[in-house]
Amino acid sequence: MKFYSAMFLAASLAFVACGDDSSSSAPADETASSAKETPKSSSSTDTPKSSEDSGKYDCTVSGGVKVVYPAGGEEFKMGDTITVIYGSDIQGSGYRFAFKVDENDAGMDMLKNSAGPETPDGKTCYEQKVVLSDDYAEPSDEAIIRVIPYERQNKGANSGTFKVKE
């Protein structure tokens, strides 16, 4: 997994270096099983502002990204859909969502394309659905999802650690 993670990271960086400023977003997998009890949005876009759950989370951030869900301690199964909730004020062409088996893993992209807002305000909670697919995820007791802005990758942030079971 680590070797493939390093290869995919290198390919991702090469993709960014090519100047692709696409902000399109593709769903991770429309046929995946339903999510565990995660916050839902009433909007149908891939990265809607969190509406009905906005009072539950503080997504205020300055100079980076803040991931508020998964907060840590959750348990998911392979194939589950997770709604990642995050805030950001990094302007650009979108974000990568990377699955990491633990803190030391380089991570693998969970989406084929960039996702998220191009002009986040640093106050709003945004949501992105991702699927725990065996293409990039594996069971782990210390899994993390990292949200990474393409233009300022060093400003990315990790979710809390969670468990992924078979």
Contacts in CASP RR format, 6 or more apart in sequence:
PFRMAT RR
TARGET T0000
AUTHOR 0000-0000-0000
METHOD contacts of the structure
MODEL  1
MKFYSAMFLAASLAFVACGDDSSSSAPADETASSAKETPKSSSSTDTPKS
SEDSGKYDCTVSGGVKVVYPAGGEEFKMGDTITVIYGSDIQGSGYRFAFK
VDENDAGMDMLKNSAGPETPDGKTCYEQKVVLSDDYAEPSDEAIIRVIPY
ERQNKGANSGTFKVKE
1 101 0 8 1.000
1 105 0 8 1.000
1 108 0 8 1.000
1 138 0 8 1.000
2 105 0 8 1.000
2 106 0 8 1.000
4 108 0 8 1.000
5 105 0 8 1.000
5 106 0 8 1.000
5 107 0 8 1.000
5 108 0 8 1.000
6 106 0 8 1.000
8 107 0 8 1.000
8 108 0 8 1.000
8 109 0 8 1.000
8 136 0 8 1.000
9 106 0 8 1.000
9 107 0 8 1.000
12 96 0 8 1.000
12 109 0 8 1.000
16 150 0 8 1.000
16 153 0 8 1.000
20 93 0 8 1.000
21 92 0 8 1.000
21 93 0 8 1.000
22 93 0 8 1.000
22 113 0 8 1.000
22 114 0 8 1.000
23 92 0 8 1.000
23 93 0 8 1.000
23 94 0 8 1.000
23 114 0 8 1.000
23 116 0 8 1.000
23 118 0 8 1.000
24 113 0 8 1.000
24 114 0 8 1.000
25 46 0 8 1.000
25 47 0 8 1.000
25 111 0 8 1.000
25 113 0 8 1.000
25 114 0 8 1.000
25 115 0 8 1.000
25 116 0 8 1.000
25 128 0 8 1.000
26 46 0 8 1.000
26 111 0 8 1.000
26 112 0 8 1.000
26 113 0 8 1.000
26 115 0 8 1.000
27 46 0 8 1.000
27 129 0 8 1.000
28 81 0 8 1.000
28 110 0 8 1.000
28 111 0 8 1.000
28 129 0 8 1.000
28 130 0 8 1.000
28 131 0 8 1.000
28 133 0 8 1.000
29 81 0 8 1.000
29 131 0 8 1.000
29 133 0 8 1.000
32 79 0 8 1.000
32 80 0 8 1.000
32 81 0 8 1.000
32 131 0 8 1.000
32 133 0 8 1.000
33 77 0 8 1.000
33 79 0 8 1.000
33 80 0 8 1.000
33 81 0 8 1.000
34 80 0 8 1.000
34 81 0 8 1.000
35 80 0 8 1.000
35 81 0 8 1.000
35 82 0 8 1.000
35 83 0 8 1.000
35 129 0 8 1.000
36 74 0 8 1.000
36 75 0 8 1.000
36 76 0 8 1.000
36 80 0 8 1.000
36 82 0 8 1.000
38 69 0 8 1.000
38 81 0 8 1.000
38 82 0 8 1.000
38 83 0 8 1.000
39 50 0 8 1.000
39 52 0 8 1.000
39 53 0 8 1.000
39 56 0 8 1.000
39 57 0 8 1.000
39 69 0 8 1.000
39 83 0 8 1.000
39 85 0 8 1.000
39 127 0 8 1.000
40 52 0 8 1.000
40 53 0 8 1.000
40 83 0 8 1.000
41 48 0 8 1.000
41 49 0 8 1.000
41 50 0 8 1.000
41 51 0 8 1.000
41 52 0 8 1.000
41 53 0 8 1.000
41 83 0 8 1.000
41 127 0 8 1.000
42 48 0 8 1.000
42 51 0 8 1.000
42 52 0 8 1.000
43 49 0 8 1.000
43 51 0 8 1.000
46 115 0 8 1.000
46 116 0 8 1.000
46 128 0 8 1.000
46 129 0 8 1.000
47 115 0 8 1.000
47 116 0 8 1.000
47 117 0 8 1.000
47 126 0 8 1.000
47 127 0 8 1.000
47 128 0 8 1.000
48 126 0 8 1.000
48 127 0 8 1.000
49 124 0 8 1.000
49 125 0 8 1.000
49 126 0 8 1.000
49 127 0 8 1.000
50 57 0 8 1.000
50 59 0 8 1.000
50 85 0 8 1.000
50 124 0 8 1.000
50 125 0 8 1.000
50 126 0 8 1.000
50 127 0 8 1.000
53 85 0 8 1.000
53 125 0 8 1.000
54 124 0 8 1.000
54 125 0 8 1.000
57 68 0 8 1.000
57 69 0 8 1.000
57 85 0 8 1.000
57 125 0 8 1.000
58 68 0 8 1.000
59 66 0 8 1.000
59 68 0 8 1.000
59 85 0 8 1.000
59 86 0 8 1.000
59 87 0 8 1.000
59 122 0 8 1.000
59 123 0 8 1.000
59 124 0 8 1.000
59 125 0 8 1.000
59 126 0 8 1.000
60 66 0 8 1.000
60 87 0 8 1.000
60 122 0 8 1.000
60 123 0 8 1.000
61 87 0 8 1.000
61 88 0 8 1.000
61 89 0 8 1.000
61 122 0 8 1.000
62 89 0 8 1.000
62 122 0 8 1.000
63 89 0 8 1.000
63 90 0 8 1.000
63 155 0 8 1.000
64 88 0 8 1.000
64 89 0 8 1.000
64 90 0 8 1.000
64 149 0 8 1.000
64 152 0 8 1.000
64 155 0 8 1.000
64 156 0 8 1.000
64 157 0 8 1.000
65 86 0 8 1.000
65 87 0 8 1.000
65 88 0 8 1.000
65 90 0 8 1.000
65 95 0 8 1.000
65 147 0 8 1.000
65 148 0 8 1.000
65 149 0 8 1.000
65 155 0 8 1.000
65 156 0 8 1.000
65 157 0 8 1.000
66 86 0 8 1.000
66 87 0 8 1.000
66 88 0 8 1.000
66 157 0 8 1.000
67 84 0 8 1.000
67 85 0 8 1.000
67 86 0 8 1.000
67 87 0 8 1.000
67 145 0 8 1.000
67 146 0 8 1.000
67 147 0 8 1.000
67 157 0 8 1.000
67 158 0 8 1.000
67 159 0 8 1.000
67 160 0 8 1.000
68 85 0 8 1.000
68 86 0 8 1.000
68 87 0 8 1.000
68 125 0 8 1.000
69 83 0 8 1.000
69 84 0 8 1.000
69 85 0 8 1.000
69 86 0 8 1.000
69 159 0 8 1.000
70 82 0 8 1.000
70 84 0 8 1.000
70 145 0 8 1.000
70 159 0 8 1.000
70 160 0 8 1.000
70 162 0 8 1.000
71 159 0 8 1.000
71 160 0 8 1.000
72 159 0 8 1.000
72 160 0 8 1.000
72 161 0 8 1.000
72 162 0 8 1.000
73 160 0 8 1.000
73 161 0 8 1.000
73 162 0 8 1.000
73 163 0 8 1.000
74 162 0 8 1.000
74 163 0 8 1.000
75 162 0 8 1.000
75 163 0 8 1.000
75 164 0 8 1.000
75 165 0 8 1.000
76 82 0 8 1.000
76 132 0 8 1.000
76 162 0 8 1.000
76 163 0 8 1.000
76 164 0 8 1.000
76 165 0 8 1.000
77 132 0 8 1.000
77 164 0 8 1.000
77 165 0 8 1.000
77 166 0 8 1.000
78 132 0 8 1.000
78 133 0 8 1.000
78 134 0 8 1.000
78 137 0 8 1.000
78 138 0 8 1.000
78 139 0 8 1.000
78 164 0 8 1.000
78 165 0 8 1.000
78 166 0 8 1.000
79 131 0 8 1.000
79 132 0 8 1.000
79 133 0 8 1.000
80 131 0 8 1.000
80 132 0 8 1.000
81 129 0 8 1.000
81 130 0 8 1.000
81 131 0 8 1.000
81 132 0 8 1.000
82 129 0 8 1.000
82 130 0 8 1.000
82 131 0 8 1.000
82 132 0 8 1.000
82 145 0 8 1.000
83 127 0 8 1.000
83 128 0 8 1.000
83 129 0 8 1.000
84 97 0 8 1.000
84 127 0 8 1.000
84 128 0 8 1.000
84 129 0 8 1.000
84 130 0 8 1.000
84 145 0 8 1.000
84 147 0 8 1.000
84 159 0 8 1.000
85 125 0 8 1.000
85 126 0 8 1.000
85 127 0 8 1.000
86 125 0 8 1.000
86 126 0 8 1.000
86 128 0 8 1.000
86 147 0 8 1.000
86 157 0 8 1.000
87 120 0 8 1.000
87 122 0 8 1.000
87 124 0 8 1.000
87 125 0 8 1.000
87 126 0 8 1.000
88 95 0 8 1.000
88 117 0 8 1.000
88 120 0 8 1.000
88 122 0 8 1.000
88 126 0 8 1.000
88 147 0 8 1.000
88 149 0 8 1.000
89 120 0 8 1.000
89 121 0 8 1.000
89 122 0 8 1.000
90 120 0 8 1.000
90 149 0 8 1.000
90 151 0 8 1.000
90 152 0 8 1.000
90 155 0 8 1.000
91 118 0 8 1.000
91 119 0 8 1.000
91 120 0 8 1.000
91 151 0 8 1.000
92 118 0 8 1.000
92 119 0 8 1.000
92 149 0 8 1.000
92 150 0 8 1.000
92 151 0 8 1.000
93 114 0 8 1.000
93 118 0 8 1.000
93 150 0 8 1.000
93 151 0 8 1.000
94 114 0 8 1.000
94 115 0 8 1.000
94 116 0 8 1.000
94 117 0 8 1.000
94 118 0 8 1.000
94 149 0 8 1.000
94 150 0 8 1.000
95 114 0 8 1.000
95 115 0 8 1.000
95 116 0 8 1.000
95 128 0 8 1.000
95 147 0 8 1.000
95 148 0 8 1.000
95 149 0 8 1.000
95 150 0 8 1.000
96 109 0 8 1.000
96 111 0 8 1.000
96 114 0 8 1.000
96 146 0 8 1.000
96 147 0 8 1.000
96 148 0 8 1.000
96 150 0 8 1.000
96 153 0 8 1.000
97 109 0 8 1.000
97 110 0 8 1.000
97 111 0 8 1.000
97 115 0 8 1.000
97 128 0 8 1.000
97 130 0 8 1.000
97 145 0 8 1.000
97 146 0 8 1.000
97 147 0 8 1.000
97 148 0 8 1.000
98 107 0 8 1.000
98 108 0 8 1.000
98 109 0 8 1.000
98 110 0 8 1.000
98 145 0 8 1.000
98 146 0 8 1.000
98 148 0 8 1.000
99 107 0 8 1.000
99 108 0 8 1.000
99 110 0 8 1.000
99 130 0 8 1.000
99 132 0 8 1.000
99 136 0 8 1.000
99 137 0 8 1.000
99 143 0 8 1.000
99 144 0 8 1.000
99 145 0 8 1.000
100 106 0 8 1.000
100 107 0 8 1.000
100 143 0 8 1.000
100 144 0 8 1.000
100 145 0 8 1.000
100 146 0 8 1.000
100 158 0 8 1.000
101 107 0 8 1.000
101 138 0 8 1.000
101 140 0 8 1.000
101 142 0 8 1.000
101 143 0 8 1.000
102 140 0 8 1.000
102 142 0 8 1.000
102 143 0 8 1.000
102 144 0 8 1.000
102 161 0 8 1.000
103 142 0 8 1.000
103 144 0 8 1.000
103 158 0 8 1.000
103 161 0 8 1.000
105 144 0 8 1.000
107 136 0 8 1.000
107 146 0 8 1.000
108 135 0 8 1.000
108 136 0 8 1.000
108 137 0 8 1.000
109 136 0 8 1.000
110 130 0 8 1.000
110 131 0 8 1.000
110 133 0 8 1.000
110 136 0 8 1.000
110 137 0 8 1.000
110 145 0 8 1.000
111 128 0 8 1.000
111 130 0 8 1.000
114 150 0 8 1.000
115 128 0 8 1.000
116 126 0 8 1.000
116 128 0 8 1.000
117 126 0 8 1.000
120 126 0 8 1.000
128 147 0 8 1.000
130 145 0 8 1.000
132 164 0 8 1.000
137 143 0 8 1.000
137 164 0 8 1.000
138 164 0 8 1.000
139 164 0 8 1.000
139 165 0 8 1.000
139 166 0 8 1.000
140 163 0 8 1.000
140 164 0 8 1.000
141 163 0 8 1.000
142 161 0 8 1.000
143 161 0 8 1.000
143 162 0 8 1.000
143 163 0 8 1.000
143 164 0 8 1.000
144 158 0 8 1.000
144 159 0 8 1.000
144 160 0 8 1.000
144 161 0 8 1.000
144 162 0 8 1.000
145 158 0 8 1.000
145 159 0 8 1.000
146 156 0 8 1.000
146 157 0 8 1.000
146 158 0 8 1.000
146 159 0 8 1.000
147 156 0 8 1.000
147 157 0 8 1.000
147 159 0 8 1.000
148 156 0 8 1.000
149 155 0 8 1.000
149 156 0 8 1.000
END
